[in-house]
Amino acid sequence: MTSQHTASTQSSLFRQLAEQALARSAGAPLVAGNQIEVLFDAEANFQAWWDSMASAKNSILIEMYLFADDEFGQQLRGLLLERLTQGVQVYVLYDWLGCWREHYRGFFTPLLEAGAQVRCWQAPGWRSGLSLLGRDHRKLIVVDGDTAFIGGLCASSRWLSWRDTGLRLRGPLLGDAIAAFADSWAACGEPLPTLAANLEPAGNVSARLIATTPSTAKLMRLDLLIAGFARERLWLTDAYFMGTSAYLSALCNAAHDGVDVRLLVPRSSDIGWIATVSRTLYRPLLEAGVRVFEWNGPMIHAKTAVADGRWARIGSTNLNISSWLANRELDVAIEDHSLAAQMETRFLQDIDNATEIVLSGTHKRPALAKPRQQGPRLPLRQHAVASAAAAARQAARLGDALDSAIRGTRSVEDSEARAFASIALVLVMLAAAILWFPYLVALPLALLLLLASGSILLRAAPRLWKKRRPPTSPPPADTDSSG
């Protein structure tokens, strides 16, 4: 009896410590009473968005990295314009880098003219300077303070041929979603007015909403913790995998400890060089027992994880430095056996449409486990435009992946030679172009310095002017004593 009581006490203490570690790592409490529906791919997600917004009565909040001027983007804008005529309050926050073409071509002007509140995250200017890093990469829609949509999908027709995952949320966790939007909104101007919200229990799912801001590393800490907590399975899907050495070590240690660690990444990416750099990370993972799969379709854009059939994560965060440390991201960490089982089932379906990378040959080089079937590729023009639009956002991720090879702390294996050779060739071409045409660097650098200095001066000038102005003298006292 005593031993059973002691074991029960120890188990309870472990659960309390685990809950405390998860809450502190994520910076978010576990909230019960939610209804969460997992939505796979654009057809399910876009239809759910449309149905919910079409019936909106009070408010629509949209925080979206990419809002494209294509067929779906125009249809969605038309729906928002229609809702505005019915008295619905519409708030749209978009990222400048994700929507730079739409920003300068007036895509959002009809919404502004119809009465919508529209703001842009970190558009370049004299006051803001030019900040290409630290983007608002969130994908969030909240309708009537009653339903929220969170995931990896943007408002663009491009997603119609991509594999991605999102979710529909109702319940108390909605308060955290609205607070996350309000925080981003206030960072761009006046605070969000108080809006009605339905935070009553709507289901029996417990979850955390993790709203990452630059340098907080909330999800990075949580991802590392889950890699340490997983006991049986840890299955990851990521669109732009460039894990840090700490995270790679965590995955390798879990695999060494007998955990079934699997990683699903794109083969054909909308940002081709990211896939090239990702392949330089395969060998240590494979040697540790991590199974790596490359998606055979046009693009897999999901950012999900599922562990031990009871924990799952869905959101906008990729497994790389840019998402972990520089961007504003939004994810939901779910603790529910039913939803985790659903995520595991879908993962197994996904790897049926993927090719496993294995160590083979005398030197145990990463190679395809079986011949890969050629799938459809993005049209050349679409591929080029998408790559150019996202190149600046992804640039910060390259350094960490190449750092160990450049410093010579890790040998470059035969299996990685092609990827590293491609990267080296690009760097050599860039160096040659700079040597031949120095103004390619000098002119942009001068413009950046002028923009940055102007921004700093504009911020400092009002305070300096106020400091130099003489204090206002009080009015002279009345010296008339006749009264």
C-alpha positions in Angstrom: 0.0 0.0 0.0 2.8 2.4 0.9 4.8 1.6 -2.2 1.7 2.1 -4.4 1.0 5.5 -2.6 4.7 6.5 -3.1 4.5 5.6 -6.8 1.3 7.5 -7.2 2.8 10.5 -5.5 5.9 10.4 -7.7 3.7 10.1 -10.8 1.6 13.1 -9.8 4.8 15.1 -9.0 6.2 14.2 -12.4 3.0 15.4 -14.2 3.1 18.6 -12.2 6.7 19.2 -13.2 6.1 18.3 -16.8 3.1 20.7 -16.9 5.2 23.4 -15.3 8.0 22.9 -17.8 5.7 23.0 -20.8 3.9 26.1 -19.6 7.2 27.9 -18.9 8.8 26.8 -22.2 5.8 27.8 -24.3 5.0 30.9 -22.2 1.3 29.9 -22.4 -1.0 28.0 -20.0 -2.9 24.9 -20.9 -6.5 25.9 -21.5 -9.3 23.4 -21.3 -12.8 23.3 -22.8 -12.0 24.0 -26.5 -13.4 22.6 -29.7 -10.7 22.0 -32.3 -11.2 20.6 -35.8 -8.1 19.8 -37.9 -8.4 20.9 -41.5 -6.2 19.4 -44.2 -5.3 21.3 -47.4 -6.8 24.3 -49.1 -10.1 22.9 -50.1 -11.2 22.2 -46.4 -9.5 25.3 -45.0 -10.6 27.8 -47.6 -14.2 26.6 -47.6 -14.3 26.8 -43.8 -12.9 30.4 -43.9 -15.4 31.4 -46.5 -18.5 29.9 -44.7 -17.5 31.5 -41.4 -16.8 35.0 -42.9 -19.8 34.9 -45.2 -22.0 34.6 -42.0 -20.1 37.2 -39.9 -22.4 39.6 -38.1 -20.0 41.7 -36.0 -16.3 41.5 -36.8 -13.6 39.8 -38.9 -9.9 40.0 -37.8 -7.3 38.8 -40.3 -3.5 38.6 -39.6 -1.9 37.2 -42.7 1.7 37.0 -43.9 0.6 36.7 -47.6 -2.6 38.0 -49.1 -2.2 37.5 -52.8 -3.7 39.4 -55.7 -4.8 36.2 -57.5 -8.2 34.5 -58.0 -8.7 33.4 -54.4 -7.3 36.6 -52.9 -9.6 38.7 -55.0 -12.6 36.5 -54.1 -11.8 36.8 -50.4 -11.4 40.6 -50.7 -14.8 40.7 -52.5 -16.3 38.8 -49.6 -14.8 41.3 -47.1 -16.2 44.2 -49.1 -19.7 42.6 -49.1 -19.5 42.1 -45.3 -18.5 45.7 -44.9 -21.7 46.8 -46.6 -23.6 44.8 -43.9 -22.0 46.7 -41.1 -19.3 44.1 -40.2 -16.1 45.6 -38.8 -13.1 44.3 -40.7 -9.5 44.5 -39.5 -6.7 43.4 -41.8 -3.0 43.2 -40.8 -0.6 42.0 -43.6 3.1 41.7 -43.8 4.9 44.0 -46.2 7.5 41.5 -47.4 4.8 38.8 -47.9 2.5 41.3 -49.8 5.0 43.8 -51.3 3.5 43.7 -54.8 -0.1 44.0 -53.4 1.1 46.8 -51.1 2.4 48.9 -54.0 -0.3 48.0 -56.5 -3.2 49.1 -54.3 -4.7 45.7 -53.6 -5.9 46.8 -50.2 -7.2 50.2 -51.3 -10.8 49.1 -52.0 -11.0 47.7 -48.5 -9.8 51.0 -47.0 -12.2 53.0 -49.2 -15.1 50.8 -48.0 -14.3 51.4 -44.3 -12.0 48.5 -43.3 -9.1 49.1 -41.0 -6.0 47.9 -42.8 -2.4 48.0 -41.5 0.9 46.8 -42.8 3.6 45.2 -40.7 7.1 46.8 -41.1 6.7 48.6 -44.4 10.0 50.3 -45.2 10.1 54.0 -44.6 12.1 56.9 -43.1 10.7 56.3 -39.7 10.7 52.5 -39.7 13.9 52.0 -41.7 14.3 48.8 -43.7 13.8 45.6 -41.8 13.6 42.5 -43.9 14.0 40.1 -41.0 11.5 39.8 -38.2 8.4 39.3 -40.3 4.8 38.9 -39.2 4.5 35.3 -40.4 1.2 34.5 -38.6 -1.9 33.1 -40.3 -4.9 34.0 -38.1 -8.6 34.7 -38.8 -11.1 35.4 -36.1 -14.8 35.8 -36.9 -17.3 37.4 -34.5 -15.0 36.6 -31.6 -16.5 33.1 -31.8 -14.3 31.1 -34.3 -10.6 31.3 -35.1 -8.6 29.7 -37.9 -4.9 29.1 -37.4 -2.4 27.2 -39.5 0.2 27.4 -42.3 -2.1 28.5 -45.2 -2.0 32.0 -46.7 -4.8 33.7 -48.7 -3.5 32.7 -52.1 -4.6 30.3 -54.9 -1.0 28.9 -54.8 -2.1 26.7 -51.9 -4.7 24.9 -54.0 -2.0 22.4 -55.2 0.0 22.4 -52.0 -0.2 20.1 -48.9 -0.9 22.1 -45.8 -2.6 21.9 -42.4 -4.8 24.3 -40.4 -7.4 24.2 -37.7 -10.7 25.7 -36.6 -10.9 26.7 -33.0 -13.8 27.6 -30.6 -13.8 28.0 -26.9 -11.9 29.8 -24.1 -8.6 29.6 -26.1 -10.1 32.1 -28.4 -9.3 34.8 -25.9 -5.6 34.2 -26.4 -6.0 34.3 -30.2 -7.7 37.7 -30.0 -5.1 39.0 -27.6 -2.4 37.8 -30.0 -4.0 39.8 -32.8 -4.5 42.8 -30.6 -0.8 42.8 -29.7 0.3 42.8 -33.4 -2.3 45.4 -34.2 -1.2 47.8 -31.4 2.4 47.4 -32.6 1.4 49.1 -35.8 -0.8 51.9 -34.4 -3.6 52.6 -32.1 -4.9 49.7 -29.9 -7.6 47.4 -31.1 -11.0 48.4 -29.7 -12.8 46.0 -27.4 -14.7 43.5 -29.4 -17.4 41.0 -28.3 -16.1 37.4 -27.8 -17.6 34.1 -27.0 -15.2 32.4 -24.6 -17.6 29.8 -23.2 -16.5 26.1 -23.2 -17.2 24.5 -26.6 -15.6 21.1 -26.3 -13.2 19.0 -24.2 -9.8 19.7 -25.9 -7.0 21.2 -23.9 -4.5 23.3 -25.8 -2.0 26.2 -25.6 -1.9 29.1 -28.0 1.8 30.1 -28.5 2.1 33.6 -29.9 5.8 34.0 -30.6 7.4 37.4 -31.0 11.0 38.2 -32.0 13.7 36.9 -29.6 11.3 35.2 -27.2 12.1 31.7 -28.6 8.9 30.3 -27.0 8.3 27.6 -29.6 12.0 26.7 -29.9 12.1 25.9 -26.2 8.9 23.9 -26.5 10.2 22.0 -29.5 13.4 21.1 -27.7 11.4 20.0 -24.6 9.0 17.8 -26.6 12.1 16.2 -28.3 13.3 15.4 -24.8 9.9 14.2 -23.5 8.9 12.0 -26.4 9.1 8.3 -25.3 7.7 6.4 -28.3 7.1 8.5 -31.4 8.0 12.0 -32.7 6.8 12.7 -36.2 7.6 16.1 -37.8 6.5 17.8 -41.0 8.2 21.0 -42.0 8.3 23.2 -45.1 11.7 24.9 -44.6 13.8 22.7 -42.3 17.1 24.2 -41.2 17.3 23.0 -37.5 20.0 24.4 -35.2 22.7 22.2 -33.9 20.9 22.1 -30.6 17.7 20.9 -32.2 19.5 18.4 -34.4 21.2 17.0 -31.3 17.8 16.7 -29.5 16.4 14.7 -32.4 19.5 12.5 -32.6 19.5 11.8 -28.9 15.8 10.9 -29.0 16.4 8.4 -31.8 19.4 6.9 -30.0 17.1 6.4 -27.0 14.7 4.3 -29.1 12.2 7.0 -30.1 10.7 6.6 -33.6 11.7 10.0 -35.0 10.5 10.8 -38.5 10.9 14.0 -40.5 8.9 14.8 -43.7 10.2 17.7 -45.8 9.6 18.9 -49.4 11.6 17.7 -52.4 10.4 20.4 -54.7 10.2 23.6 -52.7 9.0 27.0 -53.7 12.3 28.2 -52.4 14.7 25.8 -54.0 17.9 26.6 -52.1 16.2 25.9 -48.8 15.7 22.3 -49.8 19.4 22.2 -50.9 20.6 23.4 -47.6 18.2 21.0 -45.7 19.9 18.1 -47.5 23.2 19.0 -45.9 21.6 18.1 -42.5 20.4 14.6 -43.4 23.5 12.5 -42.7 23.8 13.1 -38.9 20.1 12.5 -38.5 20.2 9.3 -40.6 23.2 8.0 -38.7 21.4 8.5 -35.4 18.3 6.6 -36.6 16.0 9.4 -37.6 14.0 8.5 -40.7 13.8 11.3 -43.3 11.2 11.5 -46.1 10.9 13.9 -49.1 7.4 14.7 -50.3 6.8 13.7 -53.9 4.2 16.4 -54.7 4.7 20.0 -55.8 5.1 21.4 -52.2 4.4 20.4 -48.7 3.9 23.6 -46.6 2.6 22.1 -43.3 4.3 22.9 -40.0 3.2 20.2 -37.7 4.4 17.8 -35.0 2.8 14.8 -33.2 4.3 12.9 -30.3 3.3 9.7 -28.5 -0.2 9.8 -29.8 -1.3 12.4 -27.3 0.4 15.7 -28.2 0.3 17.7 -31.5 1.3 21.1 -32.8 -0.2 23.0 -35.8 0.7 26.5 -36.8 3.0 28.8 -38.8 6.4 28.1 -37.2 9.1 26.4 -39.3 12.0 24.5 -37.7 14.6 27.2 -38.4 16.2 30.2 -36.8 14.0 32.7 -38.7 10.7 31.3 -37.3 12.1 30.5 -33.9 13.8 33.8 -33.1 13.0 36.5 -35.7 9.3 36.3 -36.7 5.9 36.7 -35.1 4.4 33.2 -35.3 1.3 31.6 -34.1 0.9 27.9 -33.2 -1.5 25.7 -31.2 -0.1 22.9 -29.1 -2.8 20.3 -28.5 -3.0 17.7 -25.7 -5.7 15.3 -26.9 -5.5 11.6 -27.8 -8.1 11.8 -30.5 -6.7 14.7 -32.4 -3.1 13.4 -32.0 -4.3 10.0 -33.5 -5.8 11.9 -36.4 -2.6 13.7 -37.0 -0.6 10.4 -36.9 -3.0 8.8 -39.4 -2.5 11.7 -41.8 1.3 11.6 -41.3 1.3 7.9 -42.4 -0.8 8.8 -45.4 1.6 11.6 -46.3 4.7 9.4 -46.2 2.9 7.0 -48.6 3.3 9.9 -51.0 7.0 10.5 -50.1 10.3 8.9 -50.8 12.5 7.8 -47.8 16.1 8.8 -47.7 18.4 6.1 -46.4 22.2 5.5 -46.0 23.5 3.2 -48.7 26.7 2.1 -50.4 30.2 1.5 -49.0 30.4 5.1 -47.6 26.8 5.0 -46.3 25.7 8.0 -48.3 22.1 9.3 -48.1 20.2 8.0 -51.1 16.6 7.3 -52.2 15.2 4.1 -50.8 13.3 3.6 -54.0 13.1 5.3 -57.4 11.1 8.5 -57.1 8.1 9.1 -59.4 8.3 12.4 -61.1 5.4 14.6 -59.9 4.1 17.9 -61.2 6.3 20.9 -60.7 5.4 24.5 -60.2 5.2 26.5 -63.4 8.5 28.3 -64.1 7.1 31.8 -63.8 5.2 31.1 -60.6 8.3 29.3 -59.1 10.5 32.3 -59.9 8.1 34.9 -58.5 7.5 32.9 -55.3 11.2 32.4 -54.8 12.0 36.1 -55.3 9.3 37.2 -52.9 10.5 35.0 -50.1 14.2 35.1 -50.6 14.9 37.9 -48.2 12.9 36.3 -45.5 14.8 33.1 -45.8 18.3 34.6 -46.2 19.0 34.6 -42.4 18.6 30.8 -42.2 21.6 30.0 -44.4 24.3 31.0 -42.0 23.5 28.5 -39.2 23.4 25.6 -41.5 26.7 26.4 -43.1 28.5 27.6 -40.0 29.9 24.3 -38.9 31.3 23.4 -42.3 32.9 26.8 -42.8 34.6 26.7 -39.4 35.8 23.2 -40.1 34.2 21.7 -37.0 32.4 19.0 -39.1 33.7 17.3 -42.2 31.8 17.6 -45.4 30.7 14.0 -46.4 30.5 12.7 -49.9 26.7 12.7 -49.6 26.7 16.4 -48.9 29.2 17.4 -51.6 26.7 18.2 -54.3 24.6 20.4 -52.0 27.7 22.2 -50.6 29.2 22.6 -54.1 26.0 24.2 -55.3 26.1 26.7 -52.4 29.8 27.4 -53.0 29.2 28.0 -56.7 26.5 30.5 -55.9 28.8 32.3 -53.4 31.7 32.4 -55.9 29.4 33.8 -58.6 28.2 36.4 -56.2 31.7 37.3 -55.2 32.7 37.6 -58.9 29.8 39.8 -59.6 30.7 42.1 -56.7 34.3 42.3 -57.8 33.3 43.1 -61.4 30.4 45.5 -60.5 31.2 46.9 -57.0 28.2 49.2 -57.2 26.0 46.2 -56.9 26.9 46.3 -53.2 27.9 49.9 -52.8 24.7 51.4 -54.0 22.2 49.3 -52.0 24.4 49.6 -49.0 24.5 53.4 -49.3 20.8 53.5 -49.7 20.3 51.2 -46.7 22.6 53.4 -44.6 20.8 56.6 -45.7 17.4 55.0 -44.9 18.6 53.8 -41.5 20.2 57.1 -40.6 17.1 59.0 -41.6 14.9 56.7 -39.6 17.1 57.2 -36.5 17.2 61.0 -36.9 13.5 61.2 -37.3 13.1 59.3 -34.0 15.6 61.4 -32.2 14.7 64.9 -33.6 11.5 65.5 -31.7 13.1 64.7 -28.4 16.2 66.8 -29.1 14.0 69.7 -30.2 11.9 69.4 -27.1 15.0 69.3 -24.9 16.5 72.5 -26.6 13.3 74.6 -26.3 13.4 76.8 -23.2 10.8 76.0 -20.6 7.7 78.0 -20.8 7.7 80.8 -18.1 4.8 80.9 -15.8 2.5 84.0 -16.1 3.5 86.9 -13.7 1.7 87.0 -10.5 -1.0 89.7 -10.0 0.6 92.5 -7.9 -2.6 94.7 -7.7 -3.4 94.9 -3.9 -6.4 97.3 -4.3 -8.9 94.6 -3.9 
